[in-house]
Amino acid sequence: MWQAFFSEVIPLFMSQTFPNIVYILADDMGYGDLSCLNPKSAWQTPNLDRLAKEGLTYQDGHSSSAVCTPSRYSVLTGRYNWRSWLKLGVVGGYSRPLIEPDRMTVASLLREQGYATACIGKWHLGWNWAKNGEGPQDVDYSADFKNGPCDVGFDEYFGICASLDMPPYTYIRNRNVEEIPDQDDPGCDDEKICWHESKRIWRPGVKAPGFRHEEVFPRCTDECLSYVERQAKEEKPFFVYYALPAPHTPILPTEQYQGASGTTSYGDFCLQVDGEVGRILRQLDELGIADNTLVIFTSDNGASPRADFAELAMFGHNPSHIYRGQKADIYEGGHRVPLLARWPRQIQAGSVTDETVCLVDLLATCAEIVGAKLPDDAGEDSISHLGLWRGEASEQPLREGTVHHSIDGSFSIRKGNWKLELCPSSGGWSYPHPTKDDLTGLPPFQLYDLEADVRERCNVAEEYPEVVDELKELLAGYVRNGRSTPGEPQENYRDDYEWKQLDWMIS
């Protein structure tokens, strides 16, 4: 009798004390797009500002990559993206899965601990479509696909396969399309359908008859709200990973938000992001579960140049705030992201931290929340934030070093105030562009003292060769060991061509 009690009743009681977790990942939203982070913002984000006021604001939070797919891999696996087979760029709507079949994810960890788990919104990590031919787009949409969200720890999934500008254009539920995409979509520039004078496009491809790009964002939020309402009635806690399709292109604010920012359609879309977050926060209040629900809001990388930085500057707004660069870049604007966390039972309201952290840290944080120990082959680069949330003092920084990655596969490593960039260019889309600009005469490495030069204007690599060597060796150790945390060494996926830039580290 007592054995049954301890094996069944006690674990159930413990699971009820775990927090619900709502993880909201914006798509291409810059650090400067939140008014709580940017005093010079051209618009106000009251719901995100509320989240900051009632929780913790990170001033030095980073995605592992400056672009979508690799950043999402790190969020869910606790492992740097460049350890996978994807060494640069992103995947598309027809790409093979990036998350390895047996790899632990945040979702699989929490499900093992009794959580209900759901993924809603943009997946963009690939899966295996059923095929009726040899070509990448020869898909049997009537059949189940494999190795998607429901195969890596999520009980439920609703959303779109990749970015909203990538075909196929159809909603997915669990392992199936809701409606077979049997119409040709020639692609679109927004001038044909959008109220504002933007030129954002989506790619040509196949589309389901009922699919409307401008309806995707609110539809996904509706699904998130429906899921939370259902799960709030259940005994066990829930984890919902809501990956917004905005403010990524196509920039399509709904009628309610058109003109709301007084700036551009991008500003309006950012306000819609704020508004959709507000819908979720209000629901948590109405259901009476806000007190023991951990809400995290962040972005997968910096703002895209499709936001039109020059046009926004006319309104006094910079999506990257004071930081150099933008989405895709190795510079701070590429990977320094907004990051807010609210959990009233653990996090002091209105707290602020300047700890350097990374979105790869979610897995270790969730593991400590539920009292689970990560095996050596999981969360190799993930570090828990729970002590930070509890206000526990530490003489050491949370992370020894943090590795960043650009769209062309360039690396940087941050330790304390020092940031070493192992390339002469932006590694992305801004000046100096790695292929479009003349890099003749530029030093091979860039070193910045972010305490004195957070805008990354003065390369001091020649003045501090010992710092360059120290950071190179630290990065080399992280690469060789297959991890940046204590534990048994692990293997990275190797591709000889794409890893040539790291041969000096692993030879």
Buried (B, 14 or more C-beta within 10 A) or exposed (E): EEEEEEEEEEEEEEBEEBBBBBBBBBBBBBBBBBBBBBEEBBBBBBBBBBBBBBBBBBBBBBBBBBBBBBBBBBBBBBBBBBBBBBBBBBBBBBBEBBBBEEBBBBBBBBBEBBBBBBBBBBBBBBBBBBBEEEEEBEBEBEBBBBBBBBBBBBBBBBBBBBBBBBBBBBBBEBBBBEBBBEEEBEEBEBEEEBBBEBEBBBBEBBBBEEBEBBBBBBBBBBBBBEBBEEBBEEEBBBBBBBBBBBBBBBBBBBEEBBBBBEBBBBBBBBBBBBBBBBBBBEBBEEBEBBEBBBBBBBBBBBBBBBBBBEBBEEBEBBBBBBBBBBBBBBBBBBBBBBBBBBBBEBBEEEBEBEBBBBBBBBBBBBBBBBEBEBEBBBBBBBBBBBBBBEEEEEEEBBBBBBBBBBBBBBBBBBBBEBBBBBBBBBBBBBEBBBEEBEBEEBEEBBBBBBEEBBBBEEBBBEEBEEBBEBBBEBBBBBBEBBBBBEBEEBEBBEEEEBBEBBEEBEE
